[in-house]
Amino acid sequence: MKKTAILLSALALSASGAVFAAGDHQHGHDHKPLHGGVVAEASDIDFELVADAGSIALFVRDHGKPASTQDATAKVTLLNGTEKTEAVLVPAGANKLVAQGAYKLGAGTKAVATVTLAGKKPVSVRFAIR
């Protein structure tokens, strides 16, 4: 009888731990790219990195909704093998930060963005381009 109680207690604890761990990341929103870029999450905020021929952009969403980039500051460091490129991004729309120029983003590129939204602490977010 005592072994059964211990076994049931252990089973209940392990099951509750699994449910808690799985529930850790449930935000009620998905992390799909909305602008054709790569999405990463940091501090419960989604950042989507997008590059085209003449610029690099960072779109910001908070729990699935556009987050204001007014008065925000941001810098992105791109790493392509041993090559390192930095870009300062400036607000360019409701939830968008942009840097003009030709930036190399391809398979294997790693990017680190440091973003400070108005009234918030700086957030560091990492991207891996595949």
Backbone as XML, in Angstrom:
<?xml version="1.0"?>
<chain id="A" units="angstrom">
  <residue number="1" name="MET">
    <atom name="N" x="0.823" y="-1.197" z="0.000"/>
    <atom name="CA" x="0.000" y="0.000" z="0.000"/>
    <atom name="C" x="0.861" y="1.253" z="0.000"/>
  </residue>
  <residue number="2" name="LYS">
    <atom name="N" x="1.924" y="1.255" z="0.820"/>
    <atom name="CA" x="2.804" y="2.420" z="0.897"/>
    <atom name="C" x="3.530" y="2.637" z="-0.434"/>
  </residue>
  <residue number="3" name="LYS">
    <atom name="N" x="3.965" y="1.546" z="-1.070"/>
    <atom name="CA" x="4.644" y="1.657" z="-2.366"/>
    <atom name="C" x="3.709" y="2.246" z="-3.422"/>
  </residue>
  <residue number="4" name="THR">
    <atom name="N" x="2.447" y="1.853" z="-3.374"/>
    <atom name="CA" x="1.476" y="2.357" z="-4.331"/>
    <atom name="C" x="1.278" y="3.863" z="-4.152"/>
  </residue>
  <residue number="5" name="ALA">
    <atom name="N" x="1.198" y="4.320" z="-2.909"/>
    <atom name="CA" x="1.016" y="5.748" z="-2.626"/>
    <atom name="C" x="2.231" y="6.543" z="-3.107"/>
  </residue>
  <residue number="6" name="ILE">
    <atom name="N" x="3.430" y="6.018" z="-2.869"/>
    <atom name="CA" x="4.650" y="6.691" z="-3.312"/>
    <atom name="C" x="4.695" y="6.742" z="-4.833"/>
  </residue>
  <residue number="7" name="LEU">
    <atom name="N" x="4.355" y="5.645" z="-5.476"/>
    <atom name="CA" x="4.351" y="5.580" z="-6.932"/>
    <atom name="C" x="3.339" y="6.568" z="-7.519"/>
  </residue>
  <residue number="8" name="LEU">
    <atom name="N" x="2.141" y="6.617" z="-6.934"/>
    <atom name="CA" x="1.125" y="7.551" z="-7.425"/>
    <atom name="C" x="1.567" y="8.996" z="-7.210"/>
  </residue>
  <residue number="9" name="SER">
    <atom name="N" x="2.203" y="9.292" z="-6.077"/>
    <atom name="CA" x="2.694" y="10.650" z="-5.812"/>
    <atom name="C" x="3.770" y="11.035" z="-6.820"/>
  </residue>
  <residue number="10" name="ALA">
    <atom name="N" x="4.696" y="10.130" z="-7.068"/>
    <atom name="CA" x="5.770" y="10.398" z="-8.025"/>
    <atom name="C" x="5.200" y="10.607" z="-9.424"/>
  </residue>
  <residue number="11" name="LEU">
    <atom name="N" x="4.230" y="9.786" z="-9.788"/>
    <atom name="CA" x="3.605" y="9.908" z="-11.101"/>
    <atom name="C" x="2.866" y="11.249" z="-11.224"/>
  </residue>
  <residue number="12" name="ALA">
    <atom name="N" x="2.161" y="11.644" z="-10.189"/>
    <atom name="CA" x="1.443" y="12.915" z="-10.211"/>
    <atom name="C" x="2.402" y="14.088" z="-10.318"/>
  </residue>
  <residue number="13" name="LEU">
    <atom name="N" x="3.505" y="14.043" z="-9.573"/>
    <atom name="CA" x="4.499" y="15.114" z="-9.633"/>
    <atom name="C" x="5.144" y="15.210" z="-11.010"/>
  </residue>
  <residue number="14" name="SER">
    <atom name="N" x="5.487" y="14.065" z="-11.580"/>
    <atom name="CA" x="6.130" y="14.111" z="-12.893"/>
    <atom name="C" x="5.154" y="14.592" z="-13.961"/>
  </residue>
  <residue number="15" name="ALA">
    <atom name="N" x="3.906" y="14.201" z="-13.880"/>
    <atom name="CA" x="2.913" y="14.658" z="-14.855"/>
    <atom name="C" x="2.660" y="16.150" z="-14.715"/>
  </residue>
  <residue number="16" name="SER">
    <atom name="N" x="2.574" y="16.649" z="-13.497"/>
    <atom name="CA" x="2.333" y="18.082" z="-13.314"/>
    <atom name="C" x="3.529" y="18.886" z="-13.782"/>
  </residue>
  <residue number="17" name="GLY">
    <atom name="N" x="4.732" y="18.358" z="-13.602"/>
    <atom name="CA" x="5.931" y="19.042" z="-14.086"/>
    <atom name="C" x="5.944" y="19.138" z="-15.597"/>
  </residue>
  <residue number="18" name="ALA">
    <atom name="N" x="5.506" y="18.079" z="-16.279"/>
    <atom name="CA" x="5.473" y="18.084" z="-17.736"/>
    <atom name="C" x="4.448" y="19.092" z="-18.243"/>
  </residue>
  <residue number="19" name="VAL">
    <atom name="N" x="3.320" y="19.158" z="-17.590"/>
    <atom name="CA" x="2.303" y="20.114" z="-18.005"/>
    <atom name="C" x="2.785" y="21.532" z="-17.756"/>
  </residue>
  <residue number="20" name="PHE">
    <atom name="N" x="3.435" y="21.773" z="-16.634"/>
    <atom name="CA" x="3.948" y="23.107" z="-16.319"/>
    <atom name="C" x="5.007" y="23.525" z="-17.333"/>
  </residue>
  <residue number="21" name="ALA">
    <atom name="N" x="5.930" y="22.615" z="-17.670"/>
    <atom name="CA" x="6.989" y="22.948" z="-18.623"/>
    <atom name="C" x="6.399" y="23.239" z="-20.001"/>
  </residue>
  <residue number="22" name="ALA">
    <atom name="N" x="5.412" y="22.463" z="-20.402"/>
    <atom name="CA" x="4.803" y="22.700" z="-21.703"/>
    <atom name="C" x="4.034" y="24.012" z="-21.704"/>
  </residue>
  <residue number="23" name="GLY">
    <atom name="N" x="3.469" y="24.378" z="-20.582"/>
    <atom name="CA" x="2.707" y="25.611" z="-20.493"/>
    <atom name="C" x="3.584" y="26.836" z="-20.379"/>
  </residue>
  <residue number="24" name="ASP">
    <atom name="N" x="4.860" y="26.646" z="-20.172"/>
    <atom name="CA" x="5.801" y="27.745" z="-20.004"/>
    <atom name="C" x="5.838" y="28.691" z="-21.193"/>
  </residue>
  <residue number="25" name="HIS">
    <atom name="N" x="5.617" y="28.186" z="-22.411"/>
    <atom name="CA" x="5.807" y="28.989" z="-23.612"/>
    <atom name="C" x="4.491" y="29.332" z="-24.307"/>
  </residue>
  <residue number="26" name="GLN">
    <atom name="N" x="3.378" y="29.090" z="-23.685"/>
    <atom name="CA" x="2.093" y="29.365" z="-24.311"/>
    <atom name="C" x="1.736" y="30.834" z="-24.140"/>
  </residue>
  <residue number="27" name="HIS">
    <atom name="N" x="1.816" y="31.597" z="-25.215"/>
    <atom name="CA" x="1.530" y="33.025" z="-25.170"/>
    <atom name="C" x="0.202" y="33.375" z="-25.821"/>
  </residue>
  <residue number="28" name="GLY">
    <atom name="N" x="-0.434" y="32.418" z="-26.472"/>
    <atom name="CA" x="-1.663" y="32.733" z="-27.173"/>
    <atom name="C" x="-1.408" y="33.374" z="-28.532"/>
  </residue>
  <residue number="29" name="HIS">
    <atom name="N" x="-0.185" y="33.292" z="-29.052"/>
    <atom name="CA" x="0.126" y="33.800" z="-30.379"/>
    <atom name="C" x="1.204" y="32.924" z="-30.992"/>
  </residue>
  <residue number="30" name="ASP">
    <atom name="N" x="1.317" y="32.998" z="-32.314"/>
    <atom name="CA" x="2.355" y="32.207" z="-32.965"/>
    <atom name="C" x="3.529" y="33.105" z="-33.333"/>
  </residue>
  <residue number="31" name="HIS">
    <atom name="N" x="4.570" y="32.488" z="-33.803"/>
    <atom name="CA" x="5.798" y="33.212" z="-34.125"/>
    <atom name="C" x="6.086" y="33.148" z="-35.625"/>
  </residue>
  <residue number="32" name="LYS">
    <atom name="N" x="5.048" y="33.174" z="-36.436"/>
    <atom name="CA" x="5.215" y="33.096" z="-37.881"/>
    <atom name="C" x="5.659" y="34.442" z="-38.432"/>
  </residue>
  <residue number="33" name="PRO">
    <atom name="N" x="6.529" y="34.412" z="-39.436"/>
    <atom name="CA" x="6.924" y="35.678" z="-40.072"/>
    <atom name="C" x="5.745" y="36.283" z="-40.831"/>
  </residue>
  <residue number="34" name="LEU">
    <atom name="N" x="5.564" y="37.578" z="-40.684"/>
    <atom name="CA" x="4.488" y="38.280" z="-41.386"/>
    <atom name="C" x="5.014" y="39.087" z="-42.562"/>
  </residue>
  <residue number="35" name="HIS">
    <atom name="N" x="6.347" y="39.220" z="-42.661"/>
    <atom name="CA" x="6.948" y="40.061" z="-43.695"/>
    <atom name="C" x="8.002" y="39.309" z="-44.509"/>
  </residue>
  <residue number="36" name="GLY">
    <atom name="N" x="7.993" y="37.974" z="-44.438"/>
    <atom name="CA" x="8.918" y="37.167" z="-45.213"/>
    <atom name="C" x="10.301" y="37.037" z="-44.603"/>
  </residue>
  <residue number="37" name="GLY">
    <atom name="N" x="10.459" y="37.387" z="-43.336"/>
    <atom name="CA" x="11.762" y="37.333" z="-42.692"/>
    <atom name="C" x="11.916" y="36.154" z="-41.746"/>
  </residue>
  <residue number="38" name="VAL">
    <atom name="N" x="12.797" y="36.329" z="-40.782"/>
    <atom name="CA" x="13.084" y="35.319" z="-39.773"/>
    <atom name="C" x="12.650" y="35.880" z="-38.426"/>
  </residue>
  <residue number="39" name="VAL">
    <atom name="N" x="11.893" y="35.096" z="-37.660"/>
    <atom name="CA" x="11.360" y="35.556" z="-36.383"/>
    <atom name="C" x="12.130" y="34.924" z="-35.231"/>
  </residue>
  <residue number="40" name="ALA">
    <atom name="N" x="12.432" y="35.749" z="-34.235"/>
    <atom name="CA" x="13.019" y="35.283" z="-32.982"/>
    <atom name="C" x="12.308" y="36.005" z="-31.845"/>
  </residue>
  <residue number="41" name="GLU">
    <atom name="N" x="12.267" y="35.359" z="-30.691"/>
    <atom name="CA" x="11.603" y="35.951" z="-29.538"/>
    <atom name="C" x="12.607" y="36.231" z="-28.435"/>
  </residue>
  <residue number="42" name="ALA">
    <atom name="N" x="12.431" y="37.369" z="-27.774"/>
    <atom name="CA" x="13.236" y="37.724" z="-26.603"/>
    <atom name="C" x="12.374" y="38.587" z="-25.697"/>
  </residue>
  <residue number="43" name="SER">
    <atom name="N" x="12.392" y="38.302" z="-24.419"/>
    <atom name="CA" x="11.613" y="39.063" z="-23.432"/>
    <atom name="C" x="10.141" y="39.152" z="-23.815"/>
  </residue>
  <residue number="44" name="ASP">
    <atom name="N" x="9.577" y="38.042" z="-24.281"/>
    <atom name="CA" x="8.166" y="37.955" z="-24.677"/>
    <atom name="C" x="7.796" y="38.873" z="-25.832"/>
  </residue>
  <residue number="45" name="ILE">
    <atom name="N" x="8.774" y="39.321" z="-26.603"/>
    <atom name="CA" x="8.529" y="40.165" z="-27.766"/>
    <atom name="C" x="9.061" y="39.437" z="-28.999"/>
  </residue>
  <residue number="46" name="ASP">
    <atom name="N" x="8.285" y="39.459" z="-30.083"/>
    <atom name="CA" x="8.720" y="38.855" z="-31.340"/>
    <atom name="C" x="9.397" y="39.908" z="-32.200"/>
  </residue>
  <residue number="47" name="PHE">
    <atom name="N" x="10.537" y="39.531" z="-32.762"/>
    <atom name="CA" x="11.288" y="40.396" z="-33.663"/>
    <atom name="C" x="11.423" y="39.654" z="-34.984"/>
  </residue>
  <residue number="48" name="GLU">
    <atom name="N" x="11.088" y="40.316" z="-36.090"/>
    <atom name="CA" x="11.221" y="39.708" z="-37.410"/>
    <atom name="C" x="12.252" y="40.490" z="-38.202"/>
  </residue>
  <residue number="49" name="LEU">
    <atom name="N" x="13.325" y="39.818" z="-38.577"/>
    <atom name="CA" x="14.417" y="40.415" z="-39.339"/>
    <atom name="C" x="14.181" y="40.160" z="-40.820"/>
  </residue>
  <residue number="50" name="VAL">
    <atom name="N" x="14.171" y="41.258" z="-41.610"/>
    <atom name="CA" x="13.900" y="41.179" z="-43.046"/>
    <atom name="C" x="14.961" y="41.984" z="-43.792"/>
  </residue>
  <residue number="51" name="ALA">
    <atom name="N" x="15.541" y="41.399" z="-44.826"/>
    <atom name="CA" x="16.530" y="42.119" z="-45.644"/>
    <atom name="C" x="16.086" y="42.078" z="-47.096"/>
  </residue>
  <residue number="52" name="ASP">
    <atom name="N" x="16.288" y="43.194" z="-47.798"/>
    <atom name="CA" x="16.064" y="43.213" z="-49.239"/>
    <atom name="C" x="17.281" y="43.867" z="-49.882"/>
  </residue>
  <residue number="53" name="ALA">
    <atom name="N" x="17.190" y="44.200" z="-51.137"/>
    <atom name="CA" x="18.352" y="44.714" z="-51.876"/>
    <atom name="C" x="18.930" y="46.000" z="-51.287"/>
  </residue>
  <residue number="54" name="GLY">
    <atom name="N" x="18.111" y="46.850" z="-50.671"/>
    <atom name="CA" x="18.619" y="48.138" z="-50.228"/>
    <atom name="C" x="18.445" y="48.466" z="-48.763"/>
  </residue>
  <residue number="55" name="SER">
    <atom name="N" x="17.989" y="47.487" z="-47.953"/>
    <atom name="CA" x="17.798" y="47.788" z="-46.538"/>
    <atom name="C" x="17.679" y="46.524" z="-45.701"/>
  </residue>
  <residue number="56" name="ILE">
    <atom name="N" x="17.734" y="46.736" z="-44.414"/>
    <atom name="CA" x="17.464" y="45.677" z="-43.450"/>
    <atom name="C" x="16.436" y="46.254" z="-42.477"/>
  </residue>
  <residue number="57" name="ALA">
    <atom name="N" x="15.422" y="45.463" z="-42.148"/>
    <atom name="CA" x="14.348" y="45.949" z="-41.288"/>
    <atom name="C" x="14.097" y="44.973" z="-40.143"/>
  </residue>
  <residue number="58" name="LEU">
    <atom name="N" x="13.608" y="45.518" z="-39.069"/>
    <atom name="CA" x="13.238" y="44.736" z="-37.897"/>
    <atom name="C" x="11.819" y="45.134" z="-37.519"/>
  </residue>
  <residue number="59" name="PHE">
    <atom name="N" x="10.898" y="44.177" z="-37.590"/>
    <atom name="CA" x="9.508" y="44.410" z="-37.203"/>
    <atom name="C" x="9.324" y="43.887" z="-35.788"/>
  </residue>
  <residue number="60" name="VAL">
    <atom name="N" x="8.570" y="44.603" z="-34.963"/>
    <atom name="CA" x="8.437" y="44.274" z="-33.549"/>
    <atom name="C" x="6.968" y="44.014" z="-33.212"/>
  </residue>
  <residue number="61" name="ARG">
    <atom name="N" x="6.712" y="42.858" z="-32.561"/>
    <atom name="CA" x="5.366" y="42.509" z="-32.109"/>
    <atom name="C" x="5.417" y="42.106" z="-30.640"/>
  </residue>
  <residue number="62" name="ASP">
    <atom name="N" x="4.449" y="42.567" z="-29.894"/>
    <atom name="CA" x="4.327" y="42.219" z="-28.483"/>
    <atom name="C" x="3.059" y="41.399" z="-28.322"/>
  </residue>
  <residue number="63" name="HIS">
    <atom name="N" x="3.218" y="40.114" z="-28.017"/>
    <atom name="CA" x="2.093" y="39.192" z="-27.883"/>
    <atom name="C" x="1.203" y="39.204" z="-29.132"/>
  </residue>
  <residue number="64" name="GLY">
    <atom name="N" x="1.850" y="39.211" z="-30.295"/>
    <atom name="CA" x="1.139" y="39.129" z="-31.562"/>
    <atom name="C" x="0.638" y="40.442" z="-32.121"/>
  </residue>
  <residue number="65" name="LYS">
    <atom name="N" x="0.760" y="41.523" z="-31.360"/>
    <atom name="CA" x="0.277" y="42.827" z="-31.823"/>
    <atom name="C" x="1.457" y="43.749" z="-32.093"/>
  </residue>
  <residue number="66" name="PRO">
    <atom name="N" x="1.354" y="44.628" z="-33.092"/>
    <atom name="CA" x="2.450" y="45.550" z="-33.382"/>
    <atom name="C" x="2.848" y="46.349" z="-32.139"/>
  </residue>
  <residue number="67" name="ALA">
    <atom name="N" x="4.154" y="46.422" z="-31.893"/>
    <atom name="CA" x="4.683" y="47.192" z="-30.763"/>
    <atom name="C" x="5.263" y="48.496" z="-31.299"/>
  </residue>
  <residue number="68" name="SER">
    <atom name="N" x="5.034" y="49.566" z="-30.610"/>
    <atom name="CA" x="5.513" y="50.873" z="-31.060"/>
    <atom name="C" x="7.039" y="50.930" z="-31.068"/>
  </residue>
  <residue number="69" name="THR">
    <atom name="N" x="7.576" y="51.425" z="-32.172"/>
    <atom name="CA" x="9.027" y="51.629" z="-32.268"/>
    <atom name="C" x="9.373" y="53.118" z="-32.218"/>
  </residue>
  <residue number="70" name="GLN">
    <atom name="N" x="8.374" y="53.934" z="-31.923"/>
    <atom name="CA" x="8.625" y="55.372" z="-31.786"/>
    <atom name="C" x="9.624" y="55.574" z="-30.649"/>
  </residue>
  <residue number="71" name="ASP">
    <atom name="N" x="10.645" y="56.374" z="-30.886"/>
    <atom name="CA" x="11.713" y="56.657" z="-29.922"/>
    <atom name="C" x="12.552" y="55.435" z="-29.554"/>
  </residue>
  <residue number="72" name="ALA">
    <atom name="N" x="12.474" y="54.376" z="-30.358"/>
    <atom name="CA" x="13.287" y="53.179" z="-30.113"/>
    <atom name="C" x="14.675" y="53.356" z="-30.725"/>
  </residue>
  <residue number="73" name="THR">
    <atom name="N" x="15.637" y="52.633" z="-30.190"/>
    <atom name="CA" x="16.969" y="52.574" z="-30.776"/>
    <atom name="C" x="17.310" y="51.110" z="-31.010"/>
  </residue>
  <residue number="74" name="ALA">
    <atom name="N" x="18.100" y="50.858" z="-32.050"/>
    <atom name="CA" x="18.449" y="49.474" z="-32.359"/>
    <atom name="C" x="19.729" y="49.410" z="-33.167"/>
  </residue>
  <residue number="75" name="LYS">
    <atom name="N" x="20.450" y="48.314" z="-32.959"/>
    <atom name="CA" x="21.665" y="48.028" z="-33.726"/>
    <atom name="C" x="21.651" y="46.533" z="-34.027"/>
  </residue>
  <residue number="76" name="VAL">
    <atom name="N" x="22.020" y="46.177" z="-35.249"/>
    <atom name="CA" x="22.116" y="44.778" z="-35.645"/>
    <atom name="C" x="23.547" y="44.493" z="-36.057"/>
  </residue>
  <residue number="77" name="THR">
    <atom name="N" x="24.089" y="43.410" z="-35.555"/>
    <atom name="CA" x="25.408" y="42.930" z="-35.956"/>
    <atom name="C" x="25.211" y="41.657" z="-36.753"/>
  </residue>
  <residue number="78" name="LEU">
    <atom name="N" x="25.717" y="41.660" z="-37.999"/>
    <atom name="CA" x="25.619" y="40.500" z="-38.879"/>
    <atom name="C" x="26.965" y="39.800" z="-38.919"/>
  </residue>
  <residue number="79" name="LEU">
    <atom name="N" x="26.936" y="38.482" z="-38.765"/>
    <atom name="CA" x="28.155" y="37.679" z="-38.806"/>
    <atom name="C" x="28.058" y="36.676" z="-39.940"/>
  </residue>
  <residue number="80" name="ASN">
    <atom name="N" x="28.926" y="36.824" z="-40.934"/>
    <atom name="CA" x="29.029" y="35.912" z="-42.071"/>
    <atom name="C" x="30.431" y="35.333" z="-42.050"/>
  </residue>
  <residue number="81" name="GLY">
    <atom name="N" x="30.589" y="34.172" z="-41.428"/>
    <atom name="CA" x="31.928" y="33.609" z="-41.265"/>
    <atom name="C" x="32.756" y="34.536" z="-40.404"/>
  </residue>
  <residue number="82" name="THR">
    <atom name="N" x="33.862" y="35.043" z="-40.947"/>
    <atom name="CA" x="34.718" y="35.967" z="-40.197"/>
    <atom name="C" x="34.353" y="37.428" z="-40.467"/>
  </residue>
  <residue number="83" name="GLU">
    <atom name="N" x="33.427" y="37.650" z="-41.395"/>
    <atom name="CA" x="33.011" y="39.008" z="-41.737"/>
    <atom name="C" x="31.932" y="39.510" z="-40.766"/>
  </residue>
  <residue number="84" name="LYS">
    <atom name="N" x="32.154" y="40.706" z="-40.241"/>
    <atom name="CA" x="31.226" y="41.306" z="-39.279"/>
    <atom name="C" x="30.767" y="42.669" z="-39.811"/>
  </residue>
  <residue number="85" name="THR">
    <atom name="N" x="29.445" y="42.876" z="-39.855"/>
    <atom name="CA" x="28.874" y="44.129" z="-40.324"/>
    <atom name="C" x="27.877" y="44.624" z="-39.282"/>
  </residue>
  <residue number="86" name="GLU">
    <atom name="N" x="27.922" y="45.923" z="-38.998"/>
    <atom name="CA" x="26.969" y="46.499" z="-38.052"/>
    <atom name="C" x="26.079" y="47.503" z="-38.758"/>
  </residue>
  <residue number="87" name="ALA">
    <atom name="N" x="24.835" y="47.568" z="-38.307"/>
    <atom name="CA" x="23.871" y="48.513" z="-38.873"/>
    <atom name="C" x="23.071" y="49.140" z="-37.742"/>
  </residue>
  <residue number="88" name="VAL">
    <atom name="N" x="22.932" y="50.447" z="-37.795"/>
    <atom name="CA" x="22.089" y="51.162" z="-36.839"/>
    <atom name="C" x="20.722" y="51.324" z="-37.480"/>
  </residue>
  <residue number="89" name="LEU">
    <atom name="N" x="19.692" y="50.870" z="-36.790"/>
    <atom name="CA" x="18.333" y="50.953" z="-37.303"/>
    <atom name="C" x="17.593" y="52.107" z="-36.641"/>
  </residue>
  <residue number="90" name="VAL">
    <atom name="N" x="16.743" y="52.761" z="-37.418"/>
    <atom name="CA" x="15.964" y="53.893" z="-36.906"/>
    <atom name="C" x="14.478" y="53.605" z="-37.123"/>
  </residue>
  <residue number="91" name="PRO">
    <atom name="N" x="13.619" y="54.200" z="-36.298"/>
    <atom name="CA" x="12.177" y="53.995" z="-36.464"/>
    <atom name="C" x="11.714" y="54.399" z="-37.868"/>
  </residue>
  <residue number="92" name="ALA">
    <atom name="N" x="10.846" y="53.567" z="-38.448"/>
    <atom name="CA" x="10.338" y="53.829" z="-39.799"/>
    <atom name="C" x="8.929" y="53.258" z="-39.927"/>
  </residue>
  <residue number="93" name="GLY">
    <atom name="N" x="8.038" y="53.711" z="-39.087"/>
    <atom name="CA" x="6.675" y="53.204" z="-39.119"/>
    <atom name="C" x="6.253" y="52.758" z="-37.732"/>
  </residue>
  <residue number="94" name="ALA">
    <atom name="N" x="5.041" y="52.289" z="-37.646"/>
    <atom name="CA" x="4.441" y="51.957" z="-36.358"/>
    <atom name="C" x="5.239" y="50.923" z="-35.564"/>
  </residue>
  <residue number="95" name="ASN">
    <atom name="N" x="5.680" y="49.858" z="-36.211"/>
    <atom name="CA" x="6.406" y="48.803" z="-35.494"/>
    <atom name="C" x="7.635" y="48.339" z="-36.277"/>
  </residue>
  <residue number="96" name="LYS">
    <atom name="N" x="8.285" y="49.272" z="-36.956"/>
    <atom name="CA" x="9.383" y="48.922" z="-37.861"/>
    <atom name="C" x="10.605" y="49.794" z="-37.595"/>
  </residue>
  <residue number="97" name="LEU">
    <atom name="N" x="11.773" y="49.149" z="-37.620"/>
    <atom name="CA" x="13.068" y="49.825" z="-37.527"/>
    <atom name="C" x="13.841" y="49.467" z="-38.784"/>
  </residue>
  <residue number="98" name="VAL">
    <atom name="N" x="14.535" y="50.446" z="-39.398"/>
    <atom name="CA" x="15.189" y="50.208" z="-40.693"/>
    <atom name="C" x="16.574" y="50.821" z="-40.743"/>
  </residue>
  <residue number="99" name="ALA">
    <atom name="N" x="17.470" y="50.150" z="-41.478"/>
    <atom name="CA" x="18.773" y="50.697" z="-41.855"/>
    <atom name="C" x="18.882" y="50.569" z="-43.372"/>
  </residue>
  <residue number="100" name="GLN">
    <atom name="N" x="19.272" y="51.646" z="-44.030"/>
    <atom name="CA" x="19.421" y="51.634" z="-45.485"/>
    <atom name="C" x="20.821" y="51.143" z="-45.836"/>
  </residue>
  <residue number="101" name="GLY">
    <atom name="N" x="20.930" y="50.407" z="-46.924"/>
    <atom name="CA" x="22.219" y="49.917" z="-47.393"/>
    <atom name="C" x="22.118" y="48.479" z="-47.849"/>
  </residue>
  <residue number="102" name="ALA">
    <atom name="N" x="23.182" y="47.984" z="-48.433"/>
    <atom name="CA" x="23.230" y="46.602" z="-48.903"/>
    <atom name="C" x="23.824" y="45.733" z="-47.795"/>
  </residue>
  <residue number="103" name="TYR">
    <atom name="N" x="23.030" y="44.828" z="-47.280"/>
    <atom name="CA" x="23.469" y="43.950" z="-46.200"/>
    <atom name="C" x="23.374" y="42.508" z="-46.658"/>
  </residue>
  <residue number="104" name="LYS">
    <atom name="N" x="24.389" y="41.751" z="-46.345"/>
    <atom name="CA" x="24.488" y="40.368" z="-46.772"/>
    <atom name="C" x="23.844" y="39.451" z="-45.730"/>
  </residue>
  <residue number="105" name="LEU">
    <atom name="N" x="22.703" y="38.899" z="-46.078"/>
    <atom name="CA" x="22.024" y="37.913" z="-45.245"/>
    <atom name="C" x="21.762" y="36.692" z="-46.098"/>
  </residue>
  <residue number="106" name="GLY">
    <atom name="N" x="22.394" y="35.602" z="-45.783"/>
    <atom name="CA" x="22.199" y="34.363" z="-46.519"/>
    <atom name="C" x="22.292" y="33.196" z="-45.568"/>
  </residue>
  <residue number="107" name="ALA">
    <atom name="N" x="22.179" y="32.006" z="-46.126"/>
    <atom name="CA" x="22.263" y="30.803" z="-45.302"/>
    <atom name="C" x="23.560" y="30.824" z="-44.494"/>
  </residue>
  <residue number="108" name="GLY">
    <atom name="N" x="23.445" y="30.604" z="-43.212"/>
    <atom name="CA" x="24.607" y="30.595" z="-42.331"/>
    <atom name="C" x="24.865" y="31.919" z="-41.628"/>
  </residue>
  <residue number="109" name="THR">
    <atom name="N" x="24.204" y="32.985" z="-42.077"/>
    <atom name="CA" x="24.385" y="34.281" z="-41.422"/>
    <atom name="C" x="23.780" y="34.229" z="-40.027"/>
  </residue>
  <residue number="110" name="LYS">
    <atom name="N" x="24.491" y="34.798" z="-39.083"/>
    <atom name="CA" x="23.972" y="34.962" z="-37.728"/>
    <atom name="C" x="23.823" y="36.451" z="-37.497"/>
  </residue>
  <residue number="111" name="ALA">
    <atom name="N" x="22.782" y="36.825" z="-36.787"/>
    <atom name="CA" x="22.539" y="38.236" z="-36.499"/>
    <atom name="C" x="22.192" y="38.393" z="-35.029"/>
  </residue>
  <residue number="112" name="VAL">
    <atom name="N" x="22.684" y="39.475" z="-34.453"/>
    <atom name="CA" x="22.349" y="39.822" z="-33.077"/>
    <atom name="C" x="21.842" y="41.256" z="-33.092"/>
  </residue>
  <residue number="113" name="ALA">
    <atom name="N" x="20.640" y="41.456" z="-32.596"/>
    <atom name="CA" x="20.063" y="42.795" z="-32.533"/>
    <atom name="C" x="19.944" y="43.216" z="-31.074"/>
  </residue>
  <residue number="114" name="THR">
    <atom name="N" x="20.291" y="44.454" z="-30.812"/>
    <atom name="CA" x="20.068" y="45.052" z="-29.498"/>
    <atom name="C" x="19.048" y="46.153" z="-29.706"/>
  </residue>
  <residue number="115" name="VAL">
    <atom name="N" x="17.905" y="45.996" z="-29.062"/>
    <atom name="CA" x="16.785" y="46.910" z="-29.274"/>
    <atom name="C" x="16.352" y="47.493" z="-27.937"/>
  </residue>
  <residue number="116" name="THR">
    <atom name="N" x="16.166" y="48.812" z="-27.921"/>
    <atom name="CA" x="15.635" y="49.478" z="-26.740"/>
    <atom name="C" x="14.371" y="50.209" z="-27.146"/>
  </residue>
  <residue number="117" name="LEU">
    <atom name="N" x="13.234" y="49.696" z="-26.713"/>
    <atom name="CA" x="11.962" y="50.354" z="-26.964"/>
    <atom name="C" x="11.773" y="51.441" z="-25.917"/>
  </residue>
  <residue number="118" name="ALA">
    <atom name="N" x="11.027" y="52.479" z="-26.253"/>
    <atom name="CA" x="10.826" y="53.616" z="-25.360"/>
    <atom name="C" x="10.348" y="53.157" z="-23.985"/>
  </residue>
  <residue number="119" name="GLY">
    <atom name="N" x="11.080" y="53.590" z="-22.949"/>
    <atom name="CA" x="10.696" y="53.285" z="-21.576"/>
    <atom name="C" x="10.990" y="51.871" z="-21.119"/>
  </residue>
  <residue number="120" name="LYS">
    <atom name="N" x="11.730" y="51.096" z="-21.924"/>
    <atom name="CA" x="12.020" y="49.702" z="-21.569"/>
    <atom name="C" x="13.520" y="49.465" z="-21.519"/>
  </residue>
  <residue number="121" name="LYS">
    <atom name="N" x="13.897" y="48.355" z="-20.927"/>
    <atom name="CA" x="15.302" y="47.956" z="-20.870"/>
    <atom name="C" x="15.724" y="47.395" z="-22.229"/>
  </residue>
  <residue number="122" name="PRO">
    <atom name="N" x="17.008" y="47.494" z="-22.549"/>
    <atom name="CA" x="17.491" y="46.919" z="-23.817"/>
    <atom name="C" x="17.249" y="45.409" z="-23.875"/>
  </residue>
  <residue number="123" name="VAL">
    <atom name="N" x="16.934" y="44.946" z="-25.070"/>
    <atom name="CA" x="16.695" y="43.531" z="-25.315"/>
    <atom name="C" x="17.679" y="43.076" z="-26.371"/>
  </residue>
  <residue number="124" name="SER">
    <atom name="N" x="18.298" y="41.932" z="-26.149"/>
    <atom name="CA" x="19.202" y="41.339" z="-27.129"/>
    <atom name="C" x="18.497" y="40.121" z="-27.727"/>
  </residue>
  <residue number="125" name="VAL">
    <atom name="N" x="18.463" y="40.076" z="-29.048"/>
    <atom name="CA" x="17.792" y="38.973" z="-29.731"/>
    <atom name="C" x="18.714" y="38.418" z="-30.811"/>
  </residue>
  <residue number="126" name="ARG">
    <atom name="N" x="18.750" y="37.093" z="-30.920"/>
    <atom name="CA" x="19.641" y="36.416" z="-31.860"/>
    <atom name="C" x="18.834" y="35.742" z="-32.973"/>
  </residue>
  <residue number="127" name="PHE">
    <atom name="N" x="19.387" y="35.815" z="-34.182"/>
    <atom name="CA" x="18.773" y="35.205" z="-35.350"/>
    <atom name="C" x="19.791" y="34.297" z="-36.018"/>
  </residue>
  <residue number="128" name="ALA">
    <atom name="N" x="19.320" y="33.190" z="-36.581"/>
    <atom name="CA" x="20.156" y="32.316" z="-37.405"/>
    <atom name="C" x="19.435" y="32.142" z="-38.743"/>
  </residue>
  <residue number="129" name="ILE">
    <atom name="N" x="20.073" y="32.550" z="-39.824"/>
    <atom name="CA" x="19.474" y="32.456" z="-41.147"/>
    <atom name="C" x="19.791" y="31.078" z="-41.718"/>
  </residue>
  <residue number="130" name="ARG">
    <atom name="N" x="18.782" y="30.414" z="-42.182"/>
    <atom name="CA" x="18.969" y="29.041" z="-42.729"/>
    <atom name="C" x="18.681" y="29.018" z="-44.189"/>
  </residue>
</chain>
